[in-house]
């Protein structure tokens, strides 16, 4: 994972996932190096990932006091249980619904939960974290937040966009991406991740974006976009376009068949049956 610093006390741990036909999706997690350190989301769940080891390069996991799970999708929970084991003092911040979804697969330690709903705040010593529901999301239990000391906004999936390369996806600054590429990527992601936005009452959507604008964040930190500093107005304008953006349809069986047919046939050596063990 790449490491980037936002201001004096926020680290971005940047990863990405290649999505065929879409691009390279940034997958970011964040560390707030506050009086009571906070980790926001825990990355991808694929077997090749070791989130706690990556985190240990920027903070001792044992020092983590809070783990804020914006929502329990697999690209946010990859290192969750290993981190809770490595950080015995840490509490898991989620919603009642988020804990319920986690509980469908795992035994959630109830004594380590901190439930926080949109509009509620948590004091972490040197700042408060105020929970907030983003205008776009793919899970009804999604909760981001704004931190009070620097004003950064943690936006979960909202504002995301697949990038044309892995380098840009894991990059330190959204300004490295052209405006045209950035806008197209964000509109595509809105169609993929929040297809319901096309059914939104436009006046309601504008009101939600205006509420966000009034928060005047110093940085917009999305799980699925390179860090955005000094780009608020451009991101708001793209967000306002989302209800009228492109529709997206996932590849169907015919597309999968064509994809499989395009693969190189296996060599005789690779196609041979494995030798018996023992």
Secondary structure, DSSP 8 states (H G I E B T S, - for coil): -EEEEETTTEEEEEEEEEETTTEEEEEEEEEE-SSS-EEE------TT--HHHHHTTTS-GGG--EEE-S---TTT-TTHHHHHHH-TT-EEEE-HHHHHHHTTTS---GGGEEE--TT-EEE-SS-EEEEE--SS-SSTT--EEEETTT--EE-TTTT---BSSHHHHT-S-GGGS-HHHHHHHHHHHHHHH-GGGGGS-HHHHHHHHHHHHHT--S-EE-TTS--BSS-HHHHHHHHHHGGGS-------HHHHHHHHHTS----HHHHS------
